[in-house]
Amino acid sequence: MKLISEQCSLVDFCSKVIKRGYFGIMEAASAEISYQRRSYREKTGQMVFPKGSHQEQYCQDLQALVYALTNGNFPEHRRAGLVRDIVPMMQEILKEYGFNGNIQQLVEEELVKHHGLNLGALDIHGKADTLVIVVSREEVNSVDIEPALEILKQLISSPEMATNYKEKIDISFHGYETDSSELFEIPEVRNYVYKLDTEFPFWLYFLSKYHLGLQALLWCFLPPYLTEEAKAEIFPQKIDELLTKSWLPAMNHIGKFVEMSDKENKIMTERAMRYITQGRFRESNIA
């Protein structure tokens, strides 16, 4: 067990993890909360931090950070000054990721307020390497696809937009972190994905092969609760049906829209199949 900030300082934590990237920072924040609690318990024998202590506030700050990165929005009830303290780290994240929440707006406001700077448009029209579309549990339960669809439709508003965001989109579902069921086992999630897919089936072209969004959508089209033997028999058939009847024709449609060459189309198809059969890409297996 190694604490990142023994001083329980959010600024110190951010300075030490700033280069770890989005997923590394998420993992570090979650681990730091657990380590801080364990360290305090081992030192004092107490299970709960004292009310108003540095440890309690530090862990609450880290929880707010994890919430923001997962949900795309800073929580309403957060410490005054939290956004200011994490601005340098968020600037690095916003170079690679966009969020469909209030993160960018509040970071920009802090930059203008304290530094007279502006990040520029790092949103749907910006240059972020990956745009993360976050779907809330409330949207899933009400089958409200409009917030996500509003962003997705912008991707096909012009050939230039579609080209700029080729394999640069990820999608995640917020509010299921404590559920024991897998996302694809939850009927409400499956229904939401079915409805969204009928309006926007262009996942193979737009979704990143380095993240898990495409896998989450794919699994929603596969029957849950199967034995390993049944999966081996049924999954290939279901995946082939989904690809040939919907997702590959949709990818080819966008390919024509952006005037993609046959060679580029073949490469994209091969990348999609490798993702589906071998899992998300790592740095070591870049094509």
TORRO-968439 format. One record per residue (C-alpha): x, y, z. Coordinates in nm, 3 decimals, always signed. Example, Ala and Ser with C-alpha at 12.3 -4.5 7.8 and 13.67 -1.06 7.14 Angstrom:
REM residues 2
+1.230,-0.450,+0.780
+1.367,-0.106,+0.714
//
This chain:
REM residues 287
+0.000,+0.000,+0.000
+0.149,+0.335,-0.106
-0.026,+0.667,-0.058
+0.006,+0.919,-0.339
-0.041,+1.216,-0.108
+0.040,+1.151,+0.256
-0.051,+1.517,+0.322
-0.409,+1.453,+0.200
-0.370,+1.732,-0.055
-0.574,+1.722,-0.375
-0.329,+1.960,-0.544
-0.043,+1.728,-0.450
-0.236,+1.425,-0.576
-0.311,+1.590,-0.911
+0.050,+1.698,-0.964
+0.169,+1.342,-0.912
-0.084,+1.168,-1.140
-0.120,+1.433,-1.412
+0.068,+1.226,-1.670
-0.120,+0.900,-1.610
-0.405,+0.976,-1.850
-0.779,+0.947,-1.800
-0.800,+0.582,-1.694
-0.482,+0.597,-1.486
-0.612,+0.897,-1.293
-0.947,+0.726,-1.233
-0.773,+0.415,-1.099
-0.533,+0.621,-0.886
-0.814,+0.822,-0.727
-1.017,+0.513,-0.640
-0.711,+0.336,-0.499
-0.609,+0.645,-0.299
-0.946,+0.654,-0.124
-0.911,+0.289,-0.023
-0.548,+0.334,+0.088
-0.628,+0.644,+0.294
-0.905,+0.463,+0.477
-0.691,+0.156,+0.538
-0.397,+0.365,+0.656
-0.615,+0.557,+0.901
-0.771,+0.235,+1.031
-0.428,+0.073,+1.086
-0.296,+0.379,+1.270
-0.599,+0.452,+1.490
-0.816,+0.142,+1.494
-1.108,+0.363,+1.387
-1.322,+0.284,+1.086
-1.441,+0.638,+1.007
-1.247,+0.962,+0.962
-1.321,+1.238,+1.216
-1.588,+1.477,+1.095
-1.428,+1.775,+0.923
-1.080,+1.619,+0.916
-0.831,+1.660,+0.632
-0.864,+1.290,+0.553
-1.241,+1.309,+0.524
-1.231,+1.616,+0.297
-0.953,+1.468,+0.084
-1.147,+1.148,+0.019
-1.461,+1.347,-0.055
-1.262,+1.551,-0.308
-1.133,+1.233,-0.471
-1.486,+1.092,-0.485
-1.602,+1.414,-0.653
-1.318,+1.379,-0.905
-1.411,+1.019,-0.987
-1.776,+1.122,-1.018
-1.686,+1.404,-1.258
-1.470,+1.186,-1.481
-1.732,+0.911,-1.487
-2.042,+1.125,-1.520
-1.909,+1.415,-1.729
-2.031,+1.663,-1.467
-1.886,+1.798,-1.145
-2.119,+1.709,-0.858
-2.339,+1.991,-0.736
-2.234,+1.944,-0.373
-1.856,+1.978,-0.392
-1.599,+2.173,-0.198
-1.557,+2.533,-0.304
-1.223,+2.549,-0.479
-1.218,+2.188,-0.594
-1.235,+2.277,-0.963
-0.961,+2.537,-0.917
-0.734,+2.279,-0.753
-0.761,+2.028,-1.037
-0.749,+2.270,-1.333
-0.392,+2.181,-1.445
-0.474,+1.811,-1.449
-0.808,+1.867,-1.623
-0.635,+2.072,-1.893
-0.428,+1.765,-1.976
-0.734,+1.538,-1.980
-0.928,+1.780,-2.201
-0.653,+1.762,-2.460
-0.749,+1.399,-2.517
-1.110,+1.369,-2.403
-1.428,+1.568,-2.445
-1.729,+1.537,-2.214
-2.097,+1.604,-2.275
-2.136,+1.760,-1.930
-2.023,+2.069,-1.739
-1.657,+1.975,-1.692
-1.517,+2.191,-1.970
-1.736,+2.489,-1.890
-1.635,+2.500,-1.523
-1.267,+2.445,-1.600
-1.275,+2.727,-1.853
-1.448,+2.955,-1.601
-1.171,+2.889,-1.349
-0.903,+2.960,-1.607
-1.064,+3.288,-1.704
-1.123,+3.384,-1.340
-0.775,+3.311,-1.209
-0.547,+3.317,-1.512
-0.728,+3.514,-1.783
-0.697,+3.210,-2.011
-0.941,+3.012,-2.219
-0.909,+2.651,-2.327
-1.080,+2.713,-2.658
-1.343,+2.483,-2.804
-1.246,+2.138,-2.676
-1.600,+2.014,-2.723
-1.776,+1.842,-3.013
-1.621,+2.093,-3.252
-1.278,+2.080,-3.092
-0.968,+1.866,-3.122
-1.001,+1.627,-2.831
-0.861,+1.284,-2.918
-1.164,+1.107,-2.771
-1.513,+1.239,-2.709
-1.680,+1.050,-2.425
-2.059,+1.038,-2.444
-2.191,+0.970,-2.093
-2.540,+0.822,-2.061
-2.698,+0.860,-1.718
-2.905,+0.598,-1.543
-3.200,+0.837,-1.554
-3.175,+0.857,-1.934
-3.158,+0.480,-1.954
-3.459,+0.424,-1.730
-3.670,+0.673,-1.928
-3.527,+0.547,-2.259
-3.437,+0.909,-2.336
-3.189,+0.881,-2.622
-3.214,+1.247,-2.726
-2.915,+1.384,-2.526
-2.678,+1.124,-2.673
-2.840,+1.135,-3.015
-2.806,+1.513,-3.034
-2.429,+1.476,-3.012
-2.408,+1.168,-3.234
-2.603,+1.335,-3.514
-2.347,+1.614,-3.524
-2.089,+1.353,-3.622
-2.268,+1.292,-3.952
-2.352,+1.656,-4.020
-2.074,+1.676,-4.281
-1.804,+1.453,-4.433
-1.540,+1.668,-4.258
-1.699,+1.615,-3.916
-1.731,+1.242,-3.974
-1.367,+1.218,-4.082
-1.244,+1.419,-3.784
-1.417,+1.187,-3.537
-1.344,+0.852,-3.702
-1.275,+0.606,-3.416
-1.259,+0.896,-3.169
-1.587,+0.841,-2.982
-1.648,+0.641,-2.666
-1.974,+0.582,-2.482
-2.022,+0.497,-2.116
-2.312,+0.442,-1.878
-2.309,+0.620,-1.543
-2.489,+0.509,-1.230
-2.425,+0.133,-1.241
-2.097,+0.119,-1.051
-2.248,-0.066,-0.754
-2.474,-0.298,-0.954
-2.385,-0.665,-0.930
-2.520,-0.730,-1.280
-2.320,-0.665,-1.594
-2.451,-0.379,-1.806
-2.571,-0.608,-2.084
-2.770,-0.811,-1.831
-2.982,-0.509,-1.730
-3.305,-0.495,-1.936
-3.327,-0.115,-1.921
-2.976,-0.077,-2.062
-3.048,-0.324,-2.339
-3.370,-0.143,-2.432
-3.190,+0.191,-2.437
-2.915,+0.053,-2.663
-3.170,-0.104,-2.900
-3.351,+0.227,-2.940
-3.033,+0.430,-2.984
-2.902,+0.180,-3.237
-3.211,+0.213,-3.455
-3.132,+0.586,-3.491
-2.753,+0.563,-3.504
-2.597,+0.228,-3.607
-2.261,+0.375,-3.718
-2.063,+0.241,-3.423
-1.790,+0.056,-3.614
-1.683,+0.377,-3.785
-1.698,+0.619,-3.492
-1.628,+0.425,-3.173
-1.271,+0.397,-3.049
-1.113,+0.054,-3.055
-0.905,+0.142,-2.748
-1.200,+0.174,-2.510
-1.487,-0.042,-2.391
-1.789,+0.146,-2.527
-1.816,-0.062,-2.843
-1.795,-0.383,-2.641
-2.069,-0.262,-2.406
-2.302,-0.197,-2.699
-2.217,-0.524,-2.872
-2.291,-0.733,-2.564
-2.636,-0.578,-2.535
-2.727,-0.762,-2.856
-2.616,-1.097,-2.714
-2.833,-1.315,-2.489
-2.736,-1.293,-2.120
-2.699,-1.567,-1.858
-2.553,-1.832,-2.091
-2.304,-2.101,-1.997
-1.961,-2.083,-2.157
-2.057,-2.368,-2.388
-2.373,-2.189,-2.498
-2.179,-1.865,-2.555
-1.932,-2.046,-2.779
-2.220,-2.181,-2.986
-2.460,-1.884,-2.995
-2.245,-1.569,-2.979
-2.068,-1.610,-3.317
-2.403,-1.653,-3.490
-2.559,-1.350,-3.320
-2.254,-1.130,-3.383
-2.238,-1.230,-3.749
-2.608,-1.147,-3.788
-2.565,-0.806,-3.624
-2.260,-0.722,-3.834
-2.389,-0.835,-4.172
-2.742,-0.696,-4.136
-2.667,-0.367,-3.960
-2.327,-0.251,-3.838
-2.113,-0.327,-4.144
-2.364,-0.178,-4.392
-2.383,+0.128,-4.165
-2.004,+0.159,-4.164
-1.997,+0.125,-4.543
-2.262,+0.398,-4.569
-2.041,+0.640,-4.374
-1.745,+0.525,-4.580
-1.921,+0.639,-4.897
-2.027,+0.961,-4.723
-1.662,+1.051,-4.651
-1.535,+0.896,-4.977
-1.325,+0.636,-4.798
-1.115,+0.419,-5.027
-1.161,+0.043,-5.055
-0.826,-0.003,-4.881
-0.931,+0.217,-4.589
-1.261,+0.034,-4.568
-1.082,-0.301,-4.553
-0.852,-0.177,-4.277
-1.146,-0.048,-4.072
-1.329,-0.378,-4.115
-1.022,-0.573,-4.003
-0.978,-0.347,-3.700
-1.342,-0.394,-3.604
-1.317,-0.772,-3.631
-0.995,-0.777,-3.428
-1.161,-0.570,-3.157
-1.463,-0.799,-3.146
-1.262,-1.120,-3.138
-0.963,-1.012,-2.926
-1.089,-0.722,-2.714
-0.995,-0.355,-2.699
-0.665,-0.250,-2.847
-0.357,-0.189,-2.636
-0.051,+0.013,-2.728
+0.127,-0.313,-2.804
-0.113,-0.422,-3.080
-0.160,-0.102,-3.278
-0.216,-0.183,-3.643
//
